[in-house]
């Protein structure tokens, strides 16, 4: 399963540094799922021979055996992938030695729809149960072929909290205890947290009075390009993102809580 990016799988995770005296970004922001469009991710599977499958998305590509054995993805996630039935699979994702989620995959009888249910416990102790639906975009048997995300159901979206301290802007997500530090100079700065793999960085630039551009990378590979825009009334933040190639667009609408 493709997570939108390591830091922005529907929830952003970073800190920014800005030089605004009264930043429009200050405060806590809650995702409005009804006004957001979180779909569009694509992924594909190929027969790699010798009982292996090859997985590819815009961020990474790797081969594995669906036998439940552990392997590490190019993004640094320890993963297991096991075929449990004619149309069912189970996967786990572990980051920095901590189990992040357990997933159940189920293909429809006609093989045109794939539903993935992800369950787990966040670092702050809250549980989640999210469901993502993919539709087939190219022919194949079982998982083989192309898939596109068509629906996302989140049980407990994380909030973002921004705060300025002089020339430093901090954004933290208490749910997952993740953070980054950066300056508004377009340079790469590392992120940290229990579920953040090594090598994840963000680069921030100011693009307007109420707007920022963020580029997320993994070991210099661009994973996502994200634009943040705070509305004139300061109550809404509109977020537009894409993968590292500028494709697979998605949007979030976040509302200020405090």
DOLO-863441 format. One record per residue: x, y, z of N, C-alpha, C in turn; residue number from 1; residue in one letter. Coordinates in Angstrom, 2 decimals, always signed. Last residue first. Layout:
DOLO-863441
REC       npx       npy       npz      capx      capy      capz       cpx       cpy       cpz     n   res
REC         X         Y         Z         X         Y         Z         X         Y         Z   NUM     A
...
END
This chain:
DOLO-863441
REC       npx       npy       npz      capx      capy      capz       cpx       cpy       cpz     n   res
REC     -7.64    +26.91    +17.35     -7.24    +27.85    +18.42     -6.12    +28.75    +17.92   258     X
REC     -8.43    +25.74    +15.03     -9.17    +25.40    +16.25     -8.84    +26.36    +17.38   257     X
REC     -8.86    +26.35    +11.59     -8.15    +26.70    +12.83     -9.04    +26.41    +14.05   256     X
REC     -9.09    +23.70     +9.26     -9.75    +24.81     +9.96     -9.07    +25.07    +11.29   255     X
REC     -8.04    +22.67     +6.02     -7.89    +22.60     +7.49     -8.46    +23.87     +8.10   254     X
REC     -8.32    +20.71     +3.28     -8.83    +21.95     +3.88     -8.75    +21.76     +5.39   253     X
REC     -6.18    +19.37     +0.79     -6.71    +19.34     +2.15     -7.27    +20.71     +2.49   252     X
REC     -5.78    +17.53     -2.26     -6.04    +18.77     -1.53     -6.52    +18.47     -0.12   251     X
REC     -3.58    +16.25     -4.81     -4.53    +16.06     -3.72     -4.70    +17.40     -3.00   250     X
REC     -2.29    +14.91     -7.91     -2.67    +16.01     -7.02     -3.68    +15.62     -5.95   249     X
REC     -0.37    +13.32     -9.52     -1.23    +12.76     -8.46     -1.64    +13.85     -7.46   248     X
REC     +2.72    +15.22    -10.05     +1.53    +14.51    -10.48     +0.76    +13.99     -9.26   247     X
REC     +5.22    +16.17     -9.51     +4.16    +17.14     -9.75     +2.87    +16.52    -10.22   246     X
REC     +6.95    +14.28     -8.77     +6.96    +14.62    -10.18     +5.90    +15.66    -10.53   245     X
REC     +6.44    +13.76     -6.11     +7.68    +14.45     -6.45     +7.79    +14.86     -7.90   244     X
REC     +2.87    +14.45     -5.93     +4.05    +13.64     -5.72     +5.28    +14.41     -6.19   243     X
REC     +1.24    +17.29     -4.36     +1.44    +16.35     -5.46     +2.62    +15.46     -5.11   242     X
REC     -1.18    +19.48     -2.77     +0.03    +18.69     -2.86     +0.07    +17.80     -4.08   241     X
REC     -2.45    +22.21     -1.13     -2.44    +21.50     -2.40     -1.12    +20.77     -2.54   240     X
REC     -4.49    +23.42     +1.40     -3.24    +22.73     +1.11     -3.39    +21.97     -0.21   239     X
REC     -5.74    +26.15     +3.11     -5.90    +25.29     +1.95     -4.54    +24.72     +1.56   238     X
REC     -7.03    +26.94     +6.18     -5.78    +26.70     +5.47     -6.06    +25.73     +4.33   237     X
REC     -9.05    +29.40     +7.74     -8.95    +28.20     +6.90     -7.57    +28.14     +6.24   236     X
REC     -8.96    +31.76     +9.15     -9.65    +30.64     +9.76     -9.48    +29.32     +9.00   235     X
REC     -8.03    +34.11     +8.08     -7.17    +33.40     +9.00     -7.79    +32.16     +9.61   234     X
REC     -9.26    +35.48     +6.10     -9.85    +35.60     +7.43     -9.07    +34.85     +8.49   233     X
REC     -7.76    +34.74     +3.86     -7.67    +36.12     +4.35     -8.23    +36.28     +5.76   232     X
REC     -6.29    +31.45     +4.35     -7.30    +32.37     +3.84     -7.18    +33.74     +4.51   231     X
REC     -3.09    +30.23     +3.68     -4.05    +30.60     +4.72     -5.00    +31.64     +4.16   230     X
REC     -1.74    +27.65     +1.92     -2.30    +28.98     +1.75     -3.33    +29.23     +2.85   229     X
REC     +0.92    +25.61     +0.87     +0.03    +25.97     +1.97     -0.44    +27.41     +1.78   228     X
REC     +1.89    +22.99     -1.24     +1.66    +24.42     -1.12     +0.61    +24.68     -0.05   227     X
REC     +4.33    +20.49     -1.77     +3.10    +20.89     -1.08     +3.04    +22.40     -0.92   226     X
REC     +5.56    +17.66     -3.19     +5.62    +19.12     -3.31     +4.28    +19.65     -2.80   225     X
REC     +7.37    +14.67     -2.31     +6.13    +15.46     -2.39     +6.45    +16.94     -2.51   224     X
REC     +9.83    +13.45     -2.68     +8.64    +12.63     -2.47     +7.35    +13.41     -2.70   223     X
REC    +12.94    +13.54     -4.18    +11.74    +14.32     -3.89    +10.53    +13.39     -3.81   222     X
REC    +15.79    +12.29     -2.65    +14.74    +12.01     -3.63    +13.48    +12.76     -3.24   221     X
REC    +17.46    +12.82     -0.47    +17.59    +13.66     -1.67    +16.56    +13.36     -2.76   220     X
REC    +16.35    +11.11     +1.51    +17.73    +10.94     +1.04    +17.91    +11.57     -0.34   219     X
REC    +13.35    +12.11     +0.64    +13.94    +10.99     +1.35    +15.31    +10.76     +0.74   218     X
REC    +11.63    +15.27     +1.01    +12.55    +14.36     +0.35    +12.89    +13.18     +1.26   217     X
REC     +9.28    +17.81     +0.28     +9.68    +16.69     +1.14    +10.55    +15.73     +0.36   216     X
REC     +8.94    +21.16     +0.15     +9.39    +20.02     -0.65     +9.90    +18.95     +0.32   215     X
REC     +6.51    +23.67     +0.42     +7.32    +22.67     +1.11     +7.67    +21.55     +0.15   214     X
REC     +5.71    +27.06     +0.41     +5.93    +25.86     -0.40     +6.87    +24.94     +0.35   213     X
REC     +3.19    +29.22     +1.77     +4.47    +28.53     +1.84     +4.51    +27.40     +0.82   212     X
REC     +1.42    +32.34     +2.36     +1.63    +31.05     +1.71     +3.06    +30.54     +1.80   211     X
REC     +0.69    +34.96     +2.80     +0.04    +33.92     +3.60     +0.31    +32.52     +3.06   210     X
REC     +2.34    +36.39     +1.08     +2.11    +36.90     +2.42     +1.53    +35.84     +3.35   209     X
REC     +4.32    +33.85     -0.63     +3.37    +34.96     -0.57     +3.18    +35.39     +0.86   208     X
REC     +6.15    +31.86     -0.40     +5.66    +32.15     -1.75     +4.67    +33.29     -1.80   207     X
REC     +9.02    +30.79     +1.26     +7.85    +31.65     +1.33     +7.44    +32.01     -0.09   206     X
REC    +10.05    +27.37     +1.49    +10.23    +28.72     +0.94     +8.92    +29.48     +1.08   205     X
REC    +11.67    +24.56     +2.93    +10.56    +25.50     +2.95    +10.95    +26.82     +2.28   204     X
REC    +12.17    +21.12     +2.87    +12.74    +22.41     +2.48    +11.58    +23.38     +2.30   203     X
REC    +12.70    +18.22     +4.89    +11.79    +19.19     +4.28    +12.57    +20.45     +3.95   202     X
REC    +13.54    +14.68     +4.94    +13.83    +16.10     +5.13    +12.74    +16.95     +4.50   201     X
REC    +14.42    +11.50     +6.08    +13.32    +12.36     +5.64    +13.65    +13.81     +5.95   200     X
REC    +16.40     +9.91     +7.15    +16.62    +10.48     +5.83    +15.51    +11.35     +5.31   199     X
REC    +14.59     +7.38     +8.90    +15.80     +8.18     +8.72    +15.86     +8.72     +7.30   198     X
REC    +10.97     +7.66     +9.23    +12.20     +6.96     +8.86    +13.39     +7.91     +8.75   197     X
REC     +8.87     +8.30    +11.85     +9.54     +8.98    +10.73    +10.83     +8.25    +10.41   196     X
REC     +7.65     +7.49    +14.15     +7.21     +6.86    +12.90     +7.79     +7.54    +11.67   195     X
REC     +8.84     +9.00    +16.22     +8.81     +7.53    +16.30     +8.44     +6.84    +14.99   194     X
REC    +10.85    +11.62    +14.72     +9.64    +11.12    +15.37     +9.63     +9.60    +15.34   193     X
REC    +12.04    +14.30    +12.61    +12.23    +13.25    +13.60    +10.90    +12.85    +14.22   192     X
REC    +13.71    +15.66     +9.71    +12.55    +15.49    +10.56    +12.79    +14.33    +11.51   191     X
REC    +16.26    +17.98     +8.53    +15.75    +16.66     +8.90    +14.52    +16.72     +9.79   190     X
REC    +16.12    +20.21     +5.76    +16.29    +20.04     +7.20    +15.64    +18.73     +7.62   189     X
REC    +17.41    +21.80     +2.87    +16.83    +20.60     +3.47    +17.16    +20.53     +4.95   188     X
REC    +16.53    +25.22     +1.99    +17.48    +24.14     +2.24    +16.80    +22.98     +2.95   187     X
REC    +14.85    +27.38     +1.74    +14.84    +26.39     +0.67    +15.82    +25.26     +0.85   186     X
REC    +14.67    +29.05     +3.87    +15.76    +29.32     +2.93    +15.84    +28.29     +1.81   185     X
REC    +13.41    +29.25     +6.49    +12.76    +29.65     +5.25    +13.80    +30.02     +4.19   184     X
REC    +14.41    +26.31     +8.20    +14.44    +27.75     +8.00    +13.88    +28.04     +6.62   183     X
REC    +13.16    +23.75    +10.44    +13.62    +24.24     +9.15    +13.69    +25.75     +9.17   182     X
REC    +12.58    +20.72    +12.07    +12.99    +22.11    +12.20    +13.54    +22.55    +10.85   181     X
REC     +9.82    +18.55    +12.85    +10.98    +18.90    +12.04    +11.35    +20.34    +12.37   180     X
REC     +8.12    +15.80    +14.52     +8.47    +17.20    +14.32     +9.65    +17.33    +13.38   179     X
REC     +5.71    +13.75    +16.25     +6.66    +14.00    +15.16     +6.92    +15.47    +14.99   178     X
REC     +3.76    +12.41    +17.75     +5.00    +12.88    +18.38     +6.09    +13.13    +17.34   177     X
REC     +1.29    +11.85    +16.84     +2.36    +10.95    +16.41     +3.73    +11.39    +16.92   176     X
REC     -0.26    +13.75    +18.21     -0.76    +12.38    +18.02     +0.37    +11.41    +17.70   175     X
REC     +1.02    +16.20    +18.00     +1.10    +15.47    +19.27     +0.68    +14.02    +19.12   174     X
REC     +2.89    +17.57    +15.74     +1.69    +16.73    +15.75     +1.77    +15.84    +16.98   173     X
REC     +4.02    +20.93    +15.27     +4.11    +19.62    +15.91     +2.79    +18.89    +15.79   172     X
REC     +5.95    +23.41    +13.99     +4.70    +22.71    +13.78     +4.88    +21.31    +14.35   171     X
REC     +7.44    +26.53    +14.54     +7.34    +25.14    +14.93     +5.97    +24.58    +14.61   170     X
REC     +9.72    +28.79    +13.28     +8.30    +28.40    +13.27     +8.24    +26.90    +13.55   169     X
REC    +11.92    +31.33    +14.26    +11.65    +29.90    +14.12    +10.16    +29.63    +14.20   168     X
REC    +12.48    +33.86    +14.90    +12.61    +33.51    +13.49    +12.34    +32.03    +13.23   167     X
REC    +10.32    +33.89    +17.53    +11.33    +34.68    +16.85    +11.35    +34.35    +15.37   166     X
REC     +8.43    +31.38    +17.15     +9.29    +31.82    +18.24    +10.45    +32.57    +17.60   165     X
REC     +5.15    +30.39    +16.25     +6.36    +31.14    +15.92     +7.10    +31.51    +17.20   164     X
REC     +3.52    +27.31    +15.69     +3.82    +28.37    +16.65     +5.14    +29.05    +16.26   163     X
REC     +0.97    +25.01    +14.76     +2.05    +25.91    +14.36     +2.27    +26.95    +15.46   162     X
REC     -0.19    +21.79    +14.72     -0.06    +22.96    +15.59     +1.18    +23.75    +15.20   161     X
REC     -2.58    +19.72    +13.21     -1.29    +20.38    +13.07     -1.27    +21.59    +13.99   160     X
REC     -4.13    +16.55    +14.01     -4.13    +18.00    +13.93     -2.70    +18.52    +13.78   159     X
REC     -5.08    +13.55    +12.22     -4.24    +14.29    +13.15     -4.39    +15.80    +12.96   158     X
REC     -8.22    +11.81    +12.02     -7.17    +12.63    +11.40     -6.38    +13.41    +12.45   157     X
REC     -9.49     +9.00    +12.57     -9.06    +10.05    +13.50     -7.91    +10.85    +12.90   156     X
REC    -10.39     +7.49    +10.41    -11.12     +7.41    +11.68    -10.74     +8.53    +12.64   155     X
REC    -10.93     +8.16     +7.00    -10.04     +8.28     +8.15    -10.85     +8.27     +9.44   154     X
REC    -11.18     +6.81     +3.92    -11.99     +7.02     +5.12    -11.06     +7.00     +6.33   153     X
REC    -10.96     +7.48     +0.52    -10.22     +7.39     +1.78    -11.18     +7.69     +2.94   152     X
REC    -10.97     +6.38     -2.84    -11.73     +6.74     -1.65    -10.87     +6.53     -0.41   151     X
REC     -9.30     +5.71     -4.92    -10.55     +6.38     -5.26    -11.36     +6.84     -4.04   150     X
REC     -6.11     +5.14     -6.13     -6.89     +5.40     -4.93     -8.14     +6.21     -5.29   149     X
REC     -5.48     +2.80     -8.64     -5.59     +4.21     -8.29     -6.53     +4.35     -7.10   148     X
REC     -3.23     +0.40    -10.08     -4.31     +0.74     -9.15     -4.28     +2.23     -8.84   147     X
REC     -2.27     -2.10    -12.52     -2.21     -0.77    -11.95     -3.43     -0.46    -11.11   146     X
REC     -1.09     -5.52    -11.94     -1.73     -4.45    -12.69     -1.59     -3.12    -11.99   145     X
REC     -1.72     -8.08     -9.62     -0.98     -7.67    -10.80     -1.76     -6.62    -11.59   144     X
REC     -3.34     -9.07     -7.64     -2.79     -7.73     -7.46     -2.09     -7.19     -8.70   143     X
REC     -5.29    -10.93     -9.87     -4.94    -10.68     -8.49     -4.46     -9.25     -8.32   142     X
REC     -4.18    -10.12    -13.11     -4.81    -11.10    -12.24     -4.36    -10.88    -10.82   141     X
REC     -4.96     -7.30    -15.27     -4.07     -8.19    -14.53     -4.88     -9.14    -13.68   140     X
REC     -5.16     -4.02    -16.76     -5.56     -5.41    -16.61     -4.50     -6.22    -15.86   139     X
REC     -5.37     -0.95    -14.92     -4.83     -1.75    -16.02     -5.10     -3.22    -15.73   138     X
REC     -6.67     +0.13    -12.80     -6.45     +1.01    -13.95     -5.82     +0.29    -15.12   137     X
REC     -8.97     -0.61    -10.19     -7.99     -1.09    -11.17     -7.90     -0.14    -12.36   136     X
REC     -9.15     +1.39     -7.28     -9.80     +0.81     -8.45     -8.72     +0.45     -9.46   135     X
REC     -9.04     +1.27     -3.70     -8.37     +1.45     -4.99     -9.21     +0.82     -6.09   134     X
REC     -9.75     +2.70     -0.58    -10.26     +1.92     -1.70     -9.51     +2.29     -2.98   133     X
REC     -8.96     +2.48     +2.82     -8.62     +3.08     +1.53     -9.08     +2.15     +0.41   132     X
REC     -9.71     +3.18     +6.13    -10.04     +2.33     +4.98     -9.75     +3.09     +3.69   131     X
REC     -8.44     +3.02     +9.49     -8.65     +3.74     +8.24     -8.90     +2.76     +7.10   130     X
REC     -8.40     +3.33    +12.63     -8.93     +2.29    +11.76     -9.35     +2.98    +10.46   129     X
REC     -6.38     +3.93    +15.53     -6.99     +4.35    +14.27     -7.41     +3.13    +13.47   128     X
REC     -5.92     +5.03    +18.96     -6.02     +4.01    +17.93     -6.63     +4.60    +16.66   127     X
REC     -3.55     +6.81    +20.94     -4.83     +6.78    +20.24     -4.80     +5.69    +19.16   126     X
REC     -0.92     +6.92    +21.86     -1.83     +5.94    +22.44     -3.19     +5.86    +21.79   125     X
REC     +0.90     +8.46    +20.59     +0.28     +9.05    +21.78     -0.74     +8.11    +22.44   124     X
REC     +1.64     +6.89    +18.36     +2.58     +7.05    +19.47     +1.98     +7.67    +20.73   123     X
REC     -1.37     +5.01    +17.54     -0.45     +6.12    +17.34     +0.51     +6.22    +18.53   122     X
REC     -1.97     +1.78    +16.51     -1.99     +2.68    +17.65     -0.94     +3.76    +17.43   121     X
REC     -4.03     +0.47    +13.81     -2.83     +0.62    +14.62     -3.05     +1.54    +15.78   120     X
REC     -5.06     -0.61    +10.56     -5.31     -0.42    +11.98     -3.99     -0.27    +12.72   119     X
REC     -6.49     -0.30     +7.42     -5.27     -0.11     +8.20     -5.63     +0.19     +9.66   118     X
REC     -7.76     -2.03     +4.72     -8.08     -1.51     +6.04     -6.81     -1.49     +6.88   117     X
REC     -8.27     -1.68     +1.36     -7.22     -1.88     +2.36     -7.66     -1.23     +3.66   116     X
REC     -9.70     -3.09     -1.47     -9.96     -2.34     -0.24     -8.91     -2.71     +0.79   115     X
REC     -9.91     -2.91     -4.88     -9.06     -3.37     -3.79     -9.31     -2.48     -2.58   114     X
REC    -11.64     -3.98     -7.77    -11.57     -3.09     -6.62    -10.71     -3.73     -5.53   113     X
REC    -11.70     -5.91     -9.69    -11.57     -4.52    -10.14    -11.42     -3.52     -9.00   112     X
REC    -12.26     -8.59     -9.25    -10.87     -8.19     -9.34    -10.65     -6.74     -9.72   111     X
REC    -14.76     -9.50     -8.74    -14.44     -9.27    -10.15    -13.00     -8.76    -10.35   110     X
REC    -14.70     -9.63     -5.95    -14.88    -10.87     -6.72    -14.51    -10.70     -8.19   109     X
REC    -12.06     -7.47     -4.70    -13.45     -7.79     -5.00    -13.52     -9.04     -5.86   108     X
REC     -9.49     -8.13     -2.32     -9.90     -7.90     -3.71    -11.37     -8.24     -3.88   107     X
REC     -8.22     -6.74     +0.56     -9.24     -7.63     +0.02     -9.64     -7.20     -1.38   106     X
REC     -5.85     -6.55     +3.17     -6.17     -6.24     +1.77     -7.21     -7.23     +1.27   105     X
REC     -5.17     -5.14     +6.24     -5.86     -6.25     +5.58     -6.28     -5.80     +4.19   104     X
REC     -2.36     -4.16     +8.19     -3.32     -3.91     +7.11     -3.90     -5.21     +6.56   103     X
REC     -1.09     -2.41    +10.91     -1.39     -3.74    +10.38     -2.52     -3.57     +9.38   102     X
REC     +1.49     +0.02    +11.65     +0.13     -0.39    +11.32     +0.09     -1.84    +10.83   101     X
REC     +3.91     +0.26    +13.13     +3.13     +1.44    +12.76     +1.69     +1.07    +12.46   100     X
REC     +5.94     -0.97    +15.58     +4.88     -1.35    +14.65     +3.98     -0.16    +14.39    99     X
REC     +9.24     +0.18    +15.74     +7.89     +0.31    +16.28     +6.86     -0.06    +15.23    98     X
REC    +11.74     +0.27    +14.60    +11.47     -0.79    +15.56    +10.08     -0.76    +16.16    97     X
REC    +11.50     +2.31    +12.73    +12.38     +2.50    +13.89    +12.07     +1.50    +15.00    96     X
REC     +8.45     +1.01    +11.74     +9.40     +2.10    +11.55    +10.19     +2.29    +12.85    95     X
REC     +6.66     -1.43    +10.00     +7.37     -1.10    +11.23     +8.42     -0.04    +10.93    94     X
REC     +3.70     -2.69     +8.77     +4.74     -1.69     +8.54     +5.34     -1.30     +9.89    93     X
REC     +2.22     -5.61     +7.34     +2.57     -4.81     +8.50     +3.67     -3.84     +8.10    92     X
REC     -0.54     -7.16     +5.61     +0.77     -6.51     +5.64     +0.96     -5.81     +6.97    91     X
REC     -2.31     -9.75     +3.95     -2.09     -8.97     +5.17     -0.68     -8.39     +5.12    90     X
REC     -4.87    -10.46     +1.53     -3.48    -10.32     +1.91     -3.42     -9.59     +3.24    89     X
REC     -7.13    -12.29     -0.60     -6.83    -11.52     +0.60     -5.33    -11.55     +0.92    88     X
REC     -8.04    -14.08     -2.47     -8.21    -12.65     -2.76     -7.90    -11.76     -1.56    87     X
REC     -7.28    -16.58     -1.55     -7.33    -16.34     -2.99     -7.41    -14.86     -3.34    86     X
REC     -5.20    -15.70     +1.31     -6.31    -16.39     +0.65     -6.29    -16.08     -0.83    85     X
REC     -2.98    -14.39     +2.20     -3.70    -15.19     +3.19     -4.88    -15.96     +2.60    84     X
REC     +0.21    -13.38     +1.48     -1.05    -13.78     +0.86     -1.76    -14.73     +1.81    83     X
REC     +1.91    -10.82     +3.16     +1.57    -12.23     +3.10     +0.22    -12.44     +2.42    82     X
REC     +4.55     -8.88     +4.03     +3.46     -8.95     +3.05     +3.14    -10.42     +2.85    81     X
REC     +6.18     -6.55     +6.15     +5.84     -7.93     +5.83     +4.63     -7.90     +4.91    80     X
REC     +8.85     -4.14     +6.43     +7.53     -4.55     +6.01     +7.40     -6.07     +5.92    79     X
REC    +10.33     -1.24     +7.54    +10.39     -2.71     +7.62     +8.99     -3.25     +7.39    78     X
REC    +11.23     +1.52     +5.63    +10.15     +0.89     +6.40    +10.34     -0.62     +6.37    77     X
REC    +12.97     +2.93     +3.98    +13.39     +2.59     +5.33    +12.31     +1.99     +6.22    76     X
REC    +12.45     +3.33     +1.37    +12.18     +4.46     +2.25    +12.46     +4.14     +3.72    75     X
REC    +12.87     +0.84     +0.20    +13.85     +1.90     -0.03    +13.66     +3.12     +0.86    74     X
REC    +11.94     -1.54     +2.82    +11.68     -0.79     +1.60    +12.76     +0.28     +1.41    73     X
REC    +12.97     -4.66     +3.99    +13.01     -3.22     +4.20    +12.85     -2.49     +2.88    72     X
REC    +11.10     -7.56     +5.09    +12.04     -6.90     +4.20    +11.96     -5.39     +4.45    71     X
REC    +10.06    -10.70     +6.46    +10.32     -9.28     +6.63    +11.33     -8.77     +5.59    70     X
REC     +7.55    -12.92     +5.12     +8.91    -12.63     +5.59     +9.15    -11.13     +5.60    69     X
REC     +5.10    -13.41     +3.98     +5.12    -12.98     +5.37     +6.50    -12.69     +5.91    68     X
REC     +5.16    -13.92     +1.33     +5.12    -15.09     +2.21     +5.18    -14.71     +3.69    67     X
REC     +5.47    -12.58     -1.24     +4.30    -12.41     -0.37     +4.10    -13.60     +0.57    66     X
REC     +8.69    -11.30     -1.71     +7.87    -12.51     -1.74     +6.71    -12.32     -0.78    65     X
REC     +9.52     -8.36     -3.65     +9.39     -9.11     -2.40     +8.61    -10.40     -2.66    64     X
REC    +11.01     -5.35     -4.96    +10.45     -6.69     -5.15    +10.46     -7.44     -3.82    63     X
REC    +10.26     -1.85     -5.45    +11.00     -2.95     -4.84    +10.28     -4.26     -5.08    62     X
REC    +10.31     +1.66     -5.65    +10.01     +0.41     -6.34    +10.86     -0.69     -5.70    61     X
REC     +8.93     +4.93     -4.82     +9.84     +3.81     -4.67     +9.38     +2.62     -5.49    60     X
REC     +7.19     +7.03     -5.42     +8.28     +7.25     -4.47     +9.33     +6.15     -4.46    59     X
REC     +5.17     +6.29     -7.09     +5.99     +7.44     -7.51     +7.19     +7.65     -6.61    58     X
REC     +5.49     +2.70     -6.94     +4.69     +3.91     -6.89     +5.62     +5.07     -7.22    57     X
REC     +5.53     -0.82     -7.30     +6.04     +0.47     -7.76     +5.02     +1.57     -7.48    56     X
REC     +6.61     -4.14     -6.61     +5.72     -3.03     -6.26     +6.34     -1.72     -6.73    55     X
REC     +6.72     -7.31     -7.81     +7.40     -6.03     -7.85     +6.38     -4.93     -7.64    54     X
REC     +6.78    -10.50     -6.23     +6.02     -9.42     -6.82     +6.89     -8.16     -6.81    53     X
REC     +8.08    -13.87     -6.71     +8.14    -12.50     -6.20     +7.17    -11.57     -6.94    52     X
REC     +8.38    -16.40     -7.70     +7.43    -16.21     -6.62     +7.41    -14.81     -6.05    51     X
REC    +10.12    -16.09     -9.84    +10.59    -16.79     -8.64     +9.68    -16.54     -7.44    50     X
REC     +8.86    -12.89    -11.05     +9.46    -14.21    -11.19     +9.92    -14.78     -9.86    49     X
REC     +7.47    -10.60    -10.71     +8.92    -10.45    -10.80     +9.63    -11.79    -10.94    48     X
REC     +4.59     -9.28    -11.87     +5.18    -10.58    -11.55     +6.68    -10.47    -11.78    47     X
REC     +3.79     -6.09    -10.42     +4.19     -6.92    -11.54     +4.67     -8.26    -11.02    46     X
REC     +1.61     -3.48     -9.43     +2.30     -4.72     -9.10     +2.62     -5.47    -10.39    45     X
REC     +1.35     +0.02     -8.59     +1.23     -1.11     -9.51     +2.02     -2.30     -8.99    44     X
REC     -0.45     +3.01     -7.71     +0.56     +1.99     -7.44     +0.35     +0.87     -8.44    43     X
REC     -1.39     +6.41     -6.98     -1.36     +5.23     -7.84     -0.27     +4.28     -7.38    42     X
REC     -3.63     +8.74     -5.43     -2.40     +7.95     -5.41     -2.49     +6.76     -6.36    41     X
REC     -6.22     +9.79     -5.41     -5.37    +10.02     -6.57     -4.06     +9.27     -6.58    40     X
REC     -7.72    +11.58     -2.58     -7.55    +10.46     -3.50     -6.55    +10.80     -4.60    39     X
REC     -8.54    +13.51     -0.87     -7.33    +12.78     -0.51     -7.03    +11.63     -1.46    38     X
REC     -9.87    +16.45     -0.65     -9.82    +15.40     -1.67     -8.50    +14.67     -1.52    37     X
REC    -12.02    +18.01     +1.80    -10.72    +17.61     +1.27    -10.86    +16.53     +0.22    36     X
REC    -14.40    +18.46     +3.02    -13.99    +19.44     +2.02    -12.66    +19.08     +1.36    35     X
REC    -14.60    +16.37     +4.82    -15.68    +16.55     +3.84    -15.27    +17.49     +2.72    34     X
REC    -12.45    +16.63     +6.53    -12.43    +15.55     +5.54    -13.49    +15.73     +4.47    33     X
REC    -10.63    +19.03     +7.67    -12.04    +18.90     +7.31    -12.11    +17.87     +6.19    32     X
REC     -8.19    +18.83    +10.21     -8.58    +18.46     +8.85    -10.10    +18.40     +8.72    31     X
REC     -7.30    +21.62    +12.22     -7.98    +20.32    +12.11     -8.40    +20.05    +10.68    30     X
REC     -4.63    +23.32    +13.68     -5.46    +23.15    +12.49     -5.98    +21.72    +12.38    29     X
REC     -3.63    +25.80    +15.96     -3.88    +24.37    +15.73     -4.91    +24.22    +14.62    28     X
REC     -1.26    +28.51    +15.39     -2.46    +27.88    +15.92     -2.52    +26.40    +15.60    27     X
REC     +0.02    +30.52    +12.73     +0.00    +30.19    +14.15     -1.32    +29.55    +14.56    26     X
REC     -0.09    +31.43    +10.13     -0.08    +29.98    +10.33     -0.19    +29.58    +11.80    25     X
REC     +0.19    +34.09     +9.98     -1.17    +33.59     +9.80     -1.25    +32.09    +10.03    24     X
REC     +2.36    +35.63    +12.31     +2.18    +34.61    +11.29     +0.73    +34.17    +11.18    23     X
REC     +3.56    +38.48    +12.79     +2.29    +37.88    +13.17     +1.94    +36.85    +12.10    22     X
REC     +6.14    +38.67    +11.72     +5.88    +39.10    +13.09     +4.60    +38.48    +13.61    21     X
REC     +7.80    +36.10     +9.93     +6.66    +37.00    +10.02     +6.39    +37.37    +11.47    20     X
REC     +9.78    +34.33     +9.23    +10.19    +35.58     +9.84     +9.04    +36.58     +9.95    19     X
REC     +9.90    +30.81     +9.97     +9.46    +31.95     +9.18     +9.77    +33.24     +9.93    18     X
REC    +10.39    +27.45     +9.76    +10.97    +28.67    +10.30    +10.56    +29.82     +9.41    17     X
REC     +8.38    +24.60    +10.61     +8.86    +25.58     +9.67     +9.55    +26.71    +10.43    16     X
REC     +8.11    +21.12    +10.90     +8.23    +22.43    +11.54     +8.77    +23.39    +10.51    15     X
REC     +5.74    +18.43    +10.21     +6.95    +19.20    +10.00     +6.96    +20.44    +10.87    14     X
REC     +3.55    +16.61     +8.75     +4.39    +16.43     +9.91     +5.66    +17.22     +9.70    13     X
REC     +0.11    +16.21     +7.71     +1.44    +16.77     +7.56     +2.23    +16.58     +8.85    12     X
REC     -1.77    +13.49     +6.67     -1.46    +14.37     +7.79     -0.06    +14.90     +7.62    11     X
REC     -1.88    +12.15     +4.33     -3.10    +12.80     +4.73     -2.89    +13.67     +5.96    10     X
REC     +0.92    +11.50     +4.79     -0.08    +10.56     +4.37     -1.44    +11.00     +4.84     9     X
REC     +3.47    +12.99     +4.90     +2.20    +13.61     +4.55     +1.20    +12.58     +4.02     8     X
REC     +5.81    +11.67     +5.40     +5.37    +12.67     +6.37     +3.97    +13.17     +6.11     7     X
REC     +6.01     +9.83     +3.33     +6.35     +9.42     +4.68     +5.86    +10.40     +5.73     6     X
REC     +2.96    +10.06     +1.51     +4.41    +10.23     +1.60     +4.74     +9.87     +3.02     5     X
REC     +0.78     +8.22     +1.25     +0.95     +9.35     +0.35     +2.39     +9.83     +0.32     4     X
REC     +1.60     +4.88     +1.07     +1.23     +5.97     +1.94     +1.62     +7.23     +1.21     3     X
REC     +0.51     +2.18     -0.80     +1.26     +3.43     -0.84     +0.71     +4.39     +0.19     2     X
REC     +0.84     -1.20     +0.00     +0.00     +0.00     +0.00     +0.86     +1.24     +0.00     1     X
END
